[in-house]
Structures are given as structure tokens and as C-alpha cells.
Amino acid sequence: MSPAVERKYDLIPQPTDAHNAEGPEQLHLYDQIGEHNLRLLVNSFYDIIKRDPVAEELHLLHLRGHGLGHSRVEQFNFLSGFFGGPKMYVQKFGHVNLMKIHEHVEIGPALRNLWLDCMSRALNETSLPNETVEEVMRHLTKAAGTIGHDQP
């Protein structure tokens, strides 16, 4: 397997061990987050970029595309599969290639960091435990680092 292919698969969060009364079981991060909190995360993120002047650049980028409504749906679909849940984005588009998804957008370090900051703020609006929030941010940070341009 080529390094690029291996790197792509490294981005997908792997199940973690959890223990219940019947013994260990594998939980995907999606199971830890839950559909409700994932929807809350996505909606909070887009509410933040819509209302916060600091995030105006992200808001304008999404308005140039298909709009916030479309972005809310597709980001939920993407993150669902990314975190180990239903693979709705793949079913619809046939891939989860972040470079291809964002090829029409000039993404540099500042925009990438703004996106991560808004995601972190949105995560704080969920009821997820700190450990889960930290794990989600680790995966989002790793994924965000694979797209865009590193020139300022």
C-alpha cells in the first residue's frame, strides 16, 4: 500500500475498547458521540460561522458554494462516516477524499486554524465528556492537516 493510501486510512478513527457487563466491545467514535451530538456539533459549527464576525471568511466561503443548508447536511454525512457511523457521504459521492472535496477552496494555515477553532467551540456546546471532545479534536486536527496549502 502506498504511503498516501496508508495516510488516508490512518485518518479514520478506529474503534476503542469499552467494557460493559458482558465484557469488552469495540466502540467507534461515532458511537461515543451519538447522532444527536453529531447533529448538534454540525449545527453549532455553522451557527458560529454565521454569527461570529471572526469567522466571516468561513461563512463567505460556504455561501460561495451551495450555501449553509447544503453544507450542514453534507458535513453531517461526512463526519458520520468519518467517525465510524453510517457512510452516507460515500454512498452519495463515492469517496471521502478531503483534497477533492475542498479543491475549489484556497485553504492555508490561517483558514484551517479558524475552522478548527470554530469546531472546538461547537464541540463545547455539546454534552460530550472531555475525553471524547479531545479525541474528536485530535481526529479533526489530523484530517484538517491533510488539506490546503501550507504557504501563508
N, C-alpha and C positions, 0 to 999 in steps of 0.2 A: 504494500500500500504506500502511495507517495506521501511525503510529509504534509502536503496541502490537504489531502484527503483525511489523513490522521488528525490534523488540526481541526478540521471541520467536525469530526466526530467527538473530539475532545470537548467541544463546546456544549454538547448535550449533557445536562446534569444526569448523573447516574443515580439509581435507587440507593437509599440509605437503609441501614439496618434499624428496625424498630422492634420493640418487644411488646407482645400482648400476652394474655393469659394462656394462649395456646403455643407460644414460642415465638421465635424471630420471624419476621416477614419483611419483604422488600417494599419500601415506600418511595415512590417518585416524589420529587419536589412538588409536582402538581398536587399530589395527594395531601401534602403538608399545607399547601397554600389553600386549596379548595377553590371551586368555581366562583363562589361568592366573592372571596377576597381577590381573586384574579380580576374579576369584573370591576371591583372597587378600585384596584390598583390602576387599571387602564383608564377608567373614567376619571379618577382623581388626577392622573397624569395629564390628560387632555384638558381638564378644568384648570389646572395650574398653568399650562402654557397659554391658555386662552385669556386668563385674567391677570397674570403677573407680567408687568412691563419688562422685567429682567429676561423673561422667556419669549419675548416678542419674536425674535428671529426664528425660533422653532415653530411658533404659531403661524407666521407668514409662510414658512416652507410647507407646512401641511395645507394651508389654504391654496397654495400654488398647485398642489396635486389634486386629489379627489375630494379634499375637504376633511374636516374633523370627524364627521359621522362615519365616513368610509374608513378613516384611519383607526377609529376606536374599534370597529368590527375586525379589521384585519390584524391589528396589533393583538387583540384578544385571541384571535385564531392562531396567530404565530406563537405567542407565548404559551398557549395551551399545549401545543406540541413540543415546544422548546423545553418546557418543564416536565415533560413526560406524560401529559394528558392526551386527549383526542387530537389527532393530527389534521385539524381542519384546514390549515393553510396549505399543507402539502396536498390534501385532497383537491383543493380548489386550483392551486397554481403549479403543482407538480414538483416543487422544490422549496428549500428554506435557505437559499443562498443569500446571505445578507449583503454581499457586494452587489449582486444583481438587483436585489430589492431597492438598494439605495444608489444605483449607478447614475441616476439623474440628479443627484444632490451632491453639492460640493461640501464634504464633511472634513473639517480639520479638528485639531485638538480642542479648541475653544467650544465648538458646537457639540462635540462628543461629550465634553465635560458638563456642558449645560444640560444635555439630555440626561446624563447620569444623575446630576443634581436634582432635576425635576422628578426622576424616577425614585430617588431616595426620599424626597419629600412626599411623594404619593404613597410610598410604602409605609411611611409614618402615619398615614391616615387609615391604614388597615389595622385589624386587631391581631396581627401575626406576632408570635413571640420573637424576641430579639434575635435568637439564633437563626430562625427562618429568614428574617429580614436580612441578616448578614450574609446568609448563604445565597439568597436571591441576588443581592448586590454583587457578590463575587462572580456569579454567572453572567449577570448583565454587563459587568465591567469587562470581563474576558471577551464576551461577544462583541461589545462596542469597540474594543481594541482591534478587531479584525477588519473594520470597515473605515473608509475615509482615507484622508491624506494626512501625513504627519508633518507637513510643512505648515508653519504658522500663517 
